[in-house]
């Protein structure tokens, strides 16, 4: 039985990670105006710091590849969790925005990237038949964060000030350490890489600088598995994740401003966003009964989910009533969560066990591009047009366009079958 004690602890760890990710993201959003006033700086400065943290988490995820080969996953999980909490503990001690930037980008961001990759890898290795369900259950942590941590952080802020609120968030983040400590895993076994240079060190010493440099580059390529970028399947997975990330990150940043421009009050806008959190909590598991039982292919579910996510953005400009916005917001959260889970499932299906760390790490590495686009494009269109309607239509195109590599791959496989 896959949902044994070890499996439940792995799901708990994944749930805790997604919960903490949402906690930090929503917490920074609530604290942003106060931090701007306290440090007498511009809003965009704090916004860039928060974005830089996300970018560093994406880029640092690839560090999991060489680290996992050298150390055990459990040790890396505990160490990364400690670094994550330490970075958050330094935020309330900051006396300038530079201190906050260093804490979030040097400690919090990279540790989040390593935790994200290793969590997925351990889930994949343990759950062979029920992976979709396990991944979806763990992903509901972000939905809980979207529902609970915004008002909770506001309560902390009103009661204890921004430093007290940041300290409490750091304290809550220490649950990640406990969830990592109870996990029991064994280091994956790999075939040792044979290298003639290990047996002929004297010959290496006599080689020229160019030869040594070439050897070092080859070792680096092998260590981080750069060759994965030459595989069509990798870009199929990456583009699907690109579309989901670009769309949902844009929604998280600009949906409330979009509702305010439509004429809704801030309170109503906040309530409407709760519908997305409810959808997100369900989306991760809606396809699990069909995919885990081989009733439906993962690629088919990705196509349906991507088109549904795009549709929720396309119709948004023509929906101006509360029930309609509740529905399309629910659909957006539902299928964004489904896509995140399905892309992880497809990654597991495409790559072998010994390459999962490389696959998850490099897929996450390239996510900094859609995150930057999600922050820039809608705001730029709004400044040019004075409305978010066109921005949402443009962003809605992205998940559908990102299906092209997947569809091309399916057509190629069908021709081979013929």
C-alpha positions in Angstrom: 0.0 0.0 0.0 1.5 3.3 -1.1 -0.3 5.4 1.4 1.5 3.8 4.3 3.3 5.8 7.1 6.2 6.7 4.8 3.9 7.7 2.0 1.7 9.9 4.3 4.7 11.7 5.6 5.9 12.4 2.1 2.5 13.9 1.2 2.5 15.8 4.5 5.9 17.3 3.6 4.7 18.3 0.1 1.6 19.8 1.6 3.7 21.7 4.2 6.0 23.0 1.4 3.1 24.4 -0.8 1.6 25.8 2.4 4.8 27.6 3.3 5.3 28.9 -0.3 1.8 30.4 -0.2 2.4 31.8 3.3 5.5 33.7 2.2 4.0 34.9 -1.1 0.7 36.1 0.5 2.6 37.5 3.6 4.8 39.6 1.4 1.8 40.9 -0.5 0.1 42.0 2.7 3.2 43.5 4.2 4.2 45.3 1.0 2.5 48.7 1.7 3.8 48.7 5.3 7.3 47.9 4.2 7.2 50.6 1.6 6.2 53.2 4.3 8.6 51.9 6.9 11.7 52.0 4.7 10.5 55.2 2.8 11.0 53.5 -0.6 9.0 52.8 -3.7 6.5 50.0 -4.1 8.3 48.6 -7.1 11.5 48.1 -5.0 9.7 45.7 -2.6 8.0 44.1 -5.6 11.3 43.5 -7.3 12.7 41.9 -4.1 9.7 39.5 -3.9 10.1 38.7 -7.6 13.8 38.1 -7.2 13.1 35.6 -4.5 10.9 33.7 -6.9 13.4 33.8 -9.6 16.2 32.6 -7.3 14.0 29.7 -6.3 13.6 28.7 -9.9 17.3 29.1 -10.8 18.6 27.4 -7.7 16.3 24.3 -8.2 19.0 23.0 -10.6 21.4 22.8 -7.7 19.5 19.8 -6.5 21.0 17.8 -9.4 24.6 17.6 -8.1 23.7 17.9 -4.5 21.3 14.9 -4.6 24.1 12.8 -6.1 26.4 13.6 -3.3 24.2 13.8 -0.2 21.0 12.0 0.9 17.7 13.6 0.1 16.7 13.7 3.8 19.8 15.6 4.8 19.2 18.1 2.0 15.6 18.5 3.0 16.4 19.2 6.6 19.3 21.6 5.8 17.2 23.5 3.2 14.3 23.8 5.6 16.6 25.3 8.2 18.1 27.7 5.7 14.6 28.7 4.7 13.4 29.4 8.2 16.7 31.2 9.0 16.2 33.5 6.1 12.7 34.4 7.2 13.9 35.0 10.8 16.4 37.6 9.5 13.6 39.6 7.8 12.2 41.2 11.0 15.8 42.1 12.1 16.4 44.0 8.9 17.1 47.8 9.0 17.1 48.4 5.2 15.6 47.0 2.1 19.1 45.6 1.2 19.0 43.4 4.3 15.5 42.1 3.3 16.7 41.5 -0.3 19.7 39.5 0.9 17.7 37.4 3.3 15.0 36.5 0.7 17.2 36.1 -2.4 20.3 34.4 -0.9 18.6 32.2 1.8 14.8 31.9 1.3 14.7 31.7 -2.5 17.4 29.1 -3.2 16.2 26.8 -0.3 12.6 26.9 -1.7 14.0 25.8 -5.1 15.8 22.8 -3.7 12.9 21.9 -1.5 10.5 22.0 -4.4 12.6 19.7 -6.6 13.4 17.1 -3.9 9.8 17.0 -2.7 8.6 16.0 -6.2 11.3 13.5 -6.7 10.6 11.7 -3.4 6.9 11.6 -4.2 7.6 10.2 -7.6 9.9 7.5 -6.3 7.4 6.3 -3.6 4.1 6.6 -5.4 4.1 4.4 -8.6 0.4 4.0 -9.0 -1.2 6.8 -7.0 1.2 9.6 -7.8 -1.5 11.9 -9.3 -3.6 11.7 -6.2 -0.6 12.1 -3.8 0.7 15.2 -5.7 -2.8 16.7 -5.8 -3.4 16.3 -2.1 -0.1 17.9 -1.3 -0.7 20.8 -3.6 -3.8 21.8 -1.6 -1.5 23.5 0.8 -1.3 26.5 -1.5 -5.1 26.7 -1.5 -5.1 26.8 2.3 -2.5 29.5 2.2 -4.6 31.6 -0.3 -7.6 31.3 2.0 -6.1 31.7 5.4 -2.8 33.5 5.4 -3.9 36.8 3.9 -6.3 37.6 6.7 -4.0 35.9 9.3 -1.0 38.1 8.2 -3.2 41.2 8.3 -4.2 40.2 11.9 -0.6 39.8 12.9 0.3 43.1 11.3 -2.5 45.0 13.1 -1.6 43.4 16.4 2.2 43.2 16.5 3.4 45.4 13.7 5.3 44.4 10.6 8.3 43.0 12.5 6.1 40.9 14.8 4.1 39.6 11.8 7.3 38.7 9.9 8.6 36.9 13.0 5.4 34.9 13.4 5.6 33.9 9.7 9.1 32.7 10.2 8.0 30.7 13.3 5.2 29.1 11.2 7.8 28.2 8.5 9.6 26.0 11.0 6.9 23.4 10.5 8.8 22.6 7.3 11.8 21.4 9.4 9.6 19.0 11.4 8.0 17.6 8.3 11.4 17.0 6.7 12.8 15.4 9.8 10.1 12.7 10.0 10.6 11.6 6.4 12.6 8.4 5.9 14.3 7.9 2.6 17.3 6.2 1.2 19.7 7.7 -1.2 19.1 6.7 -4.8 21.7 4.4 -6.2 23.4 5.4 -9.5 25.9 3.6 -11.6 29.3 5.1 -10.9 30.7 7.3 -13.6 33.9 5.7 -14.9 36.5 8.3 -15.6 39.9 7.4 -16.9 41.3 10.6 -15.4 40.8 9.3 -11.9 43.2 6.4 -12.6 45.8 8.6 -14.4 46.2 11.7 -12.3 49.8 12.1 -13.4 48.7 12.3 -17.0 46.2 15.0 -16.1 48.8 17.1 -14.4 50.8 17.1 -17.6 47.9 18.2 -19.7 47.6 21.8 -20.9 45.2 24.4 -19.7 42.8 23.9 -22.6 42.6 20.2 -21.9 41.9 20.7 -18.2 39.3 23.3 -19.0 37.6 20.9 -21.5 37.6 18.1 -19.0 36.1 20.4 -16.3 33.3 21.5 -18.7 32.5 17.9 -19.6 32.3 17.0 -15.9 30.0 20.0 -15.3 27.7 18.9 -18.2 27.5 15.4 -16.8 26.9 16.6 -13.2 24.0 18.9 -14.0 22.7 16.8 -17.0 22.8 19.7 -19.5 22.1 17.2 -22.2 18.5 17.0 -21.2 18.0 20.3 -23.2 18.6 18.3 -26.4 15.6 16.1 -25.8 12.2 17.1 -27.4 10.3 15.6 -24.5 12.0 18.0 -22.1 10.7 21.0 -24.0 7.3 19.5 -24.3 7.1 19.3 -20.5 8.7 22.7 -20.0 6.3 24.5 -22.4 3.2 23.1 -20.7 4.5 24.3 -17.4 5.4 27.6 -19.0 1.8 28.2 -20.0 0.3 27.3 -16.6 2.8 29.4 -14.7 2.5 32.5 -16.9 -1.3 32.4 -16.8 -1.8 31.8 -13.0 1.1 34.1 -11.9 -0.6 36.9 -14.0 -3.9 36.1 -12.4 -2.4 36.3 -8.9 -0.8 39.6 -9.6 -3.4 41.4 -11.6 -6.8 39.9 -10.9 -7.7 42.2 -7.9 -6.5 45.4 -9.8 -8.6 44.1 -12.7 -11.7 43.8 -10.6 -11.2 47.2 -9.1 -11.0 48.7 -12.6 -14.3 46.9 -13.3 -15.9 48.7 -10.4 -15.9 46.1 -7.7 -15.1 47.1 -4.1 -11.8 45.8 -2.5 -13.9 43.6 -0.1 -15.8 42.0 -3.0 -12.6 41.5 -5.0 -11.0 39.7 -2.0 -14.1 37.4 -1.7 -14.0 36.6 -5.4 -10.4 35.5 -5.2 -11.5 32.9 -2.6 -13.3 31.1 -5.3 -10.0 30.4 -7.0 -8.6 29.0 -3.8 -11.5 26.6 -3.6 -11.0 25.5 -7.2 -7.3 25.2 -6.6 -7.8 22.8 -3.7 -9.9 20.5 -6.0 -8.0 20.8 -9.2 -5.0 18.8 -8.2 -7.1 15.6 -7.7 -9.9 15.9 -10.3 -7.9 13.8 -12.8 -6.4 11.4 -10.3 -9.1 8.7 -10.5 -8.8 8.6 -14.3 -5.0 8.8 -14.7 -4.0 6.6 -11.8 -6.3 3.9 -13.2 -5.1 4.3 -16.8 -8.6 5.3 -17.9 -7.3 8.6 -19.4 -3.9 9.6 -20.8 -2.1 12.4 -19.0 -1.6 14.3 -22.3 -5.3 14.4 -23.0 -6.0 15.8 -19.5 -3.3 18.5 -20.1 -4.9 19.5 -23.4 -8.4 19.8 -21.8 -7.1 21.7 -18.7 -5.0 24.1 -20.8 -7.9 24.9 -23.1 -10.2 25.4 -20.1 -7.7 27.7 -18.4 -7.4 29.8 -21.6 -11.2 30.0 -21.9 -11.5 31.4 -18.3 -9.2 34.3 -19.4 -10.9 34.8 -22.8 -14.4 35.3 -21.4 -13.3 37.5 -18.5 -13.7 40.9 -20.3 -17.4 40.1 -20.9 -18.2 39.0 -17.4 -19.2 41.9 -15.1 -21.6 40.3 -12.6 -20.6 38.7 -9.3 -21.9 35.1 -10.0 -20.1 35.1 -13.4 -16.8 36.2 -11.9 -17.1 33.6 -9.1 -17.5 30.9 -11.8 -14.6 31.9 -14.0 -12.4 32.5 -11.0 -13.2 29.0 -9.7 -12.5 27.5 -13.2 -9.1 29.4 -13.3 -8.0 28.0 -10.0 -9.3 24.6 -10.7 -7.5 24.0 -14.0 -4.3 25.9 -13.0 -3.9 23.4 -10.1 -4.8 20.5 -12.4 -2.1 21.6 -14.9 0.6 21.9 -12.3 -0.1 18.4 -11.1 -0.4 16.9 -14.6 2.9 18.4 -15.7 4.6 16.7 -12.8 2.9 13.4 -13.8 4.0 13.7 -17.4 7.6 14.5 -16.2 7.5 11.2 -14.2 6.2 9.3 -17.2 8.7 10.7 -19.7 12.0 10.4 -17.7 13.6 7.5 -15.9 13.9 7.4 -12.1 17.6 8.4 -12.2 16.9 11.5 -14.2 14.0 12.9 -12.3 16.1 15.3 -10.3 17.5 16.7 -13.5 14.1 16.9 -15.1 12.3 18.6 -12.3 15.3 20.9 -11.6 15.7 22.1 -15.2 11.9 22.5 -15.7 11.9 24.7 -12.6 15.0 26.6 -13.8 13.3 28.0 -16.8 10.2 29.2 -14.9 11.8 32.5 -14.2 10.9 33.5 -17.8 7.1 33.1 -17.5 7.2 34.7 -14.0 8.9 37.8 -15.4 6.5 37.9 -18.4 3.5 37.5 -16.0 4.7 40.5 -14.0 5.5 42.7 -17.0 3.1 42.1 -19.9 -0.3 42.7 -18.2 0.9 45.9 -16.5 2.5 47.2 -19.8 -0.8 46.5 -21.7 -2.8 48.3 -19.0 -0.5 51.3 -19.1 -1.0 51.5 -22.9 -4.7 50.7 -23.1 -6.1 51.8 -19.7 -7.8 48.4 -19.3 -6.8 44.9 -18.3 -9.3 43.3 -20.8 -6.8 42.9 -23.7 -4.1 41.8 -21.2 -6.2 38.9 -20.0 -7.0 37.8 -23.5 -3.3 37.9 -24.4 -2.3 35.9 -21.3 -5.2 33.5 -22.0 -3.5 32.6 -25.3 -0.4 31.4 -23.7 -1.6 28.0 -22.2 -3.1 27.1 -25.5 -0.1 28.1 -27.6 2.2 26.1 -25.3 0.3 22.9 -26.2 1.9 23.0 -29.7 5.0 20.9 -28.7 2.8 18.3 -27.0 0.4 18.0 -30.0 3.4 17.7 -32.4 4.9 15.0 -30.2 1.5 13.1 -30.1 1.3 13.3 -33.9 4.8 12.1 -34.3 4.1 9.1 -32.1 0.9 8.3 -34.0 2.8 8.3 -37.3 5.4 6.0 -35.9 2.6 3.7 -34.7 1.3 3.5 -38.2 
